[in-house]
Amino acid sequence: MQERPLDRRHGKTLGHPLSHTLGYTLGHWLGYALGAAVLAACLCAATPAYAWQGVVTHVSDGDTVWVQPLQGGEAYKVRLLGIDAPEMCQPWGPQARAALHAVLQGQVVEVRARTRDSYGRLLAQLLRQGQDVGAWMVGQGYAWSYSFQNHAGPYEALQMQAQSQHLGLFSDGRALQPRWFRKRFGSCHLPTPDAPHWSAFFSAVRRTQGS
């Protein structure tokens, strides 16, 4: 099974150090790695986790994947803990899924599961080649750090860095946090845009996105 490094230019396996692979300068990478390590430690301290390894068999969107345990058995639907990627019908939703697919599809990951959400998905950190995938998604501008009430998200520092560099969705004025999108428009699990009774919905979405 071929290993692919986490790379901003998805699909290219490079022989350079990881700092180059991520497209960062050495200084940026050191800051990124330190921040990700601290954030991972905070997440691990929050709730006891059980860890296991598996192969990613499917990527549903920018923060949800299916993982088949190496020892066999049914695949688990896993929601990446601590991030919130755009819905598939939002701007940057398809790009977020493509980024996650490029680095995880068919790859072995470590799943550090915490609990299940109301949809029955495992809430977990995913590590590939020792790197926190959720931290990478936020740091590259493909997802927001998931915040709750008055508590800053676990990847807040990485989000601020991505915002300051105008990376990914943070360069797009149409980008809207998924929670606010869902409150306004509902879930993306809808009929296709050509369904007559959904035409008004998609027209409203396009107007909001400025398209």
N, C-alpha and C positions, 0 to 999 in steps of 0.2 A: 504493500500500500504506500503510495507516494505521499510524502509530507510536503505541504505547501506552507511557507512562512506567511505570517500576517503581513499583507502587502497592500498599499494603497492602489497599486496598479493590478488589481485582481487577476489571478490566473498565471502570473509569472513567478517561477521559482528562481530566486537569485542566490548566488553564493556569497553575498556580502554579509557583513555583520547586521544584526537585527535592527540597529539604529538606522542603517542605510535602507534596509528593507521597508521600514515604516515611513521612510521619506523625511525623517527628522534630522536636524543637525545633532551632533553629539550632545550639546548643551540641552537642546529640547528633549532629546531622548532620556537623558539622565533625570530631568525634571519629571517627565512622563512616567518613567519606571518607578521613581521614588513615590510619586503620588499614587500610582496604581498599587504599589506594595502596601502603603499605609491604608488605602481604602479597602483592600482585600483583608487586611488584618482586622479592620473595624467590622467588616461584614462577618468574618469568622467569629469574632467575639460576641456578636449580637445574639446569635442563636446556635446551639449545637447542630452540627451537620453530619450527615453520613455520606461518605464519598465512594464512588464507584466509577469504572471506566466503561465507555461504550463508543459506538460508531454512530455518527450523525447520518441518518437515512433520509431525512427530509427537512427542508427549511420552509416554514409556513409564511413567515414575514420577518421583519427586522428584529424581533425579540422572541420568537417562538420556533423551536425545532423539535424534531423527533429523534430520540437516541435509543439505539439497540444495545443492551448490555453485552459485553464481550462474552460473558458466560452463557449467553442465550436467553431465551424468553421473549416476551412481548416488548415492543418498543414503547418508550415513555414519551409523552408530550411534555416538554420542558419550557418553561417561561424564564428567560434570563432575569435574574434578580437584580434590582437596582437601576434598570434602564427602562425607557419608554420610547419605542421607535414609532415613526409615523404609521398611521393606518395605510393599507394598500391603496386606498382611493385618494389619499392625500398626496400633495407634492412631497417628493423624496421617499414615499413609501416603497415604490418599486426599487429605487436605488439602494435603500437600506436593506431590503431583502437580498438584492443581488450581491451586496458587499458581504453579508453574513453567509450566503450560499457559497461565495467564492473561497472563503477561508475555512468553512466547516463541512461542506458536503462531502461525505465519504471519509471524513477524518476521525481519528480517535481523540476523544476528549475525556477529561475528568469532570464528573458531575458532583458538585458539592450541594446536595439537596437540603433544603431547610424545612419546607412544609408544602402544602398544596393550597392553591387559590380556590376561589368559589367556582371555577370552571373545572376543577379537578386536575389542573396542570401542576407538575412539580415546579416549585420556585427554587431556583438553583443558580449558583455560580458555575460557569463553564470555563475550564482552563484547557488551552491547547498549547503544547510545547511550553508549558509552565506559565503562559501568559493569560491574564484575565480577559476573556473575550468581551465582556460587558464594558470594561474600561476602554478597550480598543474601539468599540463602536461609538462611544461618547467622544473619545479623544479625536476620532476622525470626522466627527460631525454627522454621524448617521443616526444618532439617538440623543434624547435628553436624559440627564440624570433624574431618576424618579424621586420626586419630593413628595412629602405627605404632610398636610396641614402646615405647621410652622417649622417642620424639620427639613433641613436642606438634604438633598439627595446624596447618596454615598459617593457619587462621582462629580460633585459640584465643582471641584477645582479643575477637573479635566474639561468640564463643560465651559467654564469661564475661559480656559485657554483656547478651546476650539472657537468660541465666540469671538475672542480677540483677534484670531487669525482668519476669521470668516471662512471656516472650513465647512464643506457640505451644506446641510440644511441651514446652518447659521449664516450663510451668505444669501439666503433666499427670503425676501420679505413676506412671501406667502406662507412660510412655515408656521404651523400652528400646533401647539402641544396637543397630543392625541386626546387627553381628557377634555379639553375645551372643544375640540372638534366633535367628540362623541356627544357632549352635552348639547351642542347646537344642531348636529345633523344625525346623530345616532350612529350605529355600527356600520361598518363597511360590508357586512354580510348581507348584501341586498341583491335583487335581480340585476341583470345587466343594464347598462345605461339606455338601451333601446326599448326597454319595457315602458309602455306608455304612461303608466301611473307613477313611474319614478322620474319622468322627464323634468318635472318641476324641481325635484330634489337636486338632480345633477346640474341643472341650470343655476340654482342658488349656489352650489359649490363652486362652479366656474366663476360666477360673479365675485364670490369671496376671494378666490385665488387670483383675481385680476386678469383672468384669461379671456 
